[in-house]
Amino acid sequence: MSLMMDPNNNVAGKTPVHHSVILANYNGAEFLEQAIRSVLEQDASLELILVDDGSTDGSPAIMQDFAMRYPDRVRVKVHAVNKGQGAGFNTGCAAARGELVSFLDSDGVWMPGKLQHVEEAFARMPNAALHHHNLDVLRGEERTTDHVVDLLALGDMAARWRRTRSAPEHLPRFAPTSGLTLPKHVLDRLMPCPDVRICADMWLTFGALGFGPV
């Protein structure tokens, strides 16, 4: 059976995808299933794009299993060889169809209601180019009170950075991958990012400053 697509990339007769979630993975099988479930349990209209970056630990099989069980919500993209986090982000962003795009690491877990909170934040500030939130550190199955970032950037960071002449002590601090969401129209102008091995989330956070407030 074929499905007709409308000009906005939505399947005719189906609810439009509002939120795209990109999980780029390399050999993260140990925590991968928990990460995926935390996305699928969100109370939001979403698609989950799983990108495997040449894993050798069974990650692709886990991803394909979820894609078979949730064909309307999960898609899998596989790199034949390992290319790095930047390439994983590029593959995921190229496939994303949602109005908002959130990122998750394979060893991250989202709390219930996370995507609803993000969508409400963008509704309050529709011109925002980036939304981010702090992350708590998990040790085993136990949630600690330790935060990943001590002070998060907020507001018109580009203007602030210009005022301080980009002095290192004034560099804005951002949450890492699992706390980031950008509007698709910003990503369309920002991506693709360089094929860096690690820390591609820096491209997302600092690049977004040219398109609106945080």
N, C-alpha and C positions, 0 to 999 in steps of 0.2 A: 504494500500500500504506500502511495506517495502522499506527501503533505504539501499543500501549497503555502508558500511564504509570502507575506505581504511586504511592501517596500521598506518597512521598518524592521525587517528580519524577524517578525513574530509569526508563529505558526497560526494560520487562519483558523478561527474558532477556538483558540486557546488563550488563556490569560497571558498578556505580555510579560516578559521577564523584566522585573524591576531591578533586581540586584544580581550581579555576577560576582562569584567568589573564585579566586584563583589560588590554587595550592600547587606550588612548584616543589617537587620532591626529588631528593637523591639519597637512596639507601636509608630511608626513614621508616622502614617497615615496622619497627618496634612500637612506634606511637601513631602510625598513620591511620589505623582504623579508628582510634579514639578521636583524632582530629577531624576525620570525615564525618563521624557521627555527630560531633558537636555542631557542624554546619547544617546537616540535614534536619536536626532537631530545632533549628531556628524557626520562629513564627514569622516567616517572610516569604514573599514570592521570589524565588531565587533559582539560579542555575549554578552548579558547581563544576568548574573546569579543573580537572586533575592533569598536571603536566609531569610526566616522569622523565628525568634527565639522565637516561642511560643507567638506571639502577641495576645492581646485580644481586639484590637481597630478597627478591620476591615481591617488591613493591608493585610492579606492574600487574601481578595477579590479583592483589588486593584491590587495586583500582578498577580493573576490569570486572571484578565481582560486583562492586558497587554500581558500576555502569549498567550491568545486566539487571540488577534488582531495582534500580531507579532510572530507567531510560529517559524519563521526561525531565530529570533534574541533573543527571551526572553525565559529563562527557570526558573522555580521556584522550590526551595527546601524548605521544611517546617520541622521545629523541633516541635515535639508534645508538648514539654515543653521548657521553657526558660533555656538556657544553658550558655549564656554569649557571648561576642564579639569574644573571641578566637574560640569557637566552630563554630560560624558563618563563620569566616574566613576559618577554616579548611574545612567545607562543601563546600564553594565556590571554594576554591583552588583545591579540589579533583575533581571537575566537570569541571574546566577550560581547554580549548583546544587551546587557543591562544598562540602566541609567547611572547606577552607582557601581563601582568595582572595589571590592575589598580583597585583601591579601591575607593568607594564613600560612605559617610554616608547618611542616609535617609534625613537629614536636610541640605544637601549640594547641590549646583547647579553648574554645569560646564558651563563656557563660550563657545561660538561657537569656534571651531578650537582647543580645548584643546588636543584631542587625536592626531591630526595631528602634533601639536607642540611636543608632547612627542615622537612620532615615529621618527620625524626628529632629535630629540636630541639623541636617541639611534643609529640612522644611523651615526651620527657624532662620537659617542663614543660607539662602539658595545661591548666593554668589561665592560661597566658600570653594576654594580649590583643593582643600585637603581637610579631612577630619582624622584626628588620631586620639587614642586614649592610652593610658598607661596599662601595663601588664603586671600581674602578680606572679611571683615565682612559685612553681610547684616543686616539691621534693617528694618523689614517689607519687603517692596518691593524695598527699597532704598539701593543701593550699596554705602558703605562708603569708605574712604581712609585708614581705620584702617586695619593693617595687623595682622595675627594670630601669626606669629613668627617674632622676631626682626632681627635675623641673621641666615641664612640658612647654613648648612654644605655643603662643596663642596670639591671634590678631594679625595685623598687617606687618608681617615679618620682613617683607622686602623693603618697606619704607624704613623700618627700624635699622635694618642692616646697612642701608645707604647712609643713614645719619651717623652710624658708628664707624663708617668707612671700613666695614667688614673686618673689624678687629677680632682676633681669635677668641678673646674672652666674651665677645657678644654673639658668638655663633649660636643659633637656635638649637635647642635639643628636641629631638623627635622620638616618638615611640618606634620600635622596630617593626618588621614586616607584619606581624599578626595584629597590630593595632592600627593599620592604615586603610583608609578609604578615600578614593578620588572619584569625581564625576567622570563619566566616560568621555565627555567632550574635552576635558582637560587631558586625559590620557591619549586621546587621538592626536593631540598636538605635541605631547611630550614623548611619546614612544615612536619608534623603538629606542631602547636604551642600549648603551654599549654592552657587549657580551662579556661582562666582568664575571669572575668566578664567584665572588662573594660581595656582600654589602651593596647589592643592587637597590636596596631600599633607600639608600642615600640619593640615588637619582630621582626616585619618586618624590621624596620629601623636599629636597632643595630645589628641584626643578619646578615643583608646583608653586613655589613662591612668586613666580612671574605671572601667574594666572588668577590670583585672588588671595583673600585672607585665609588664615588657618583657624 
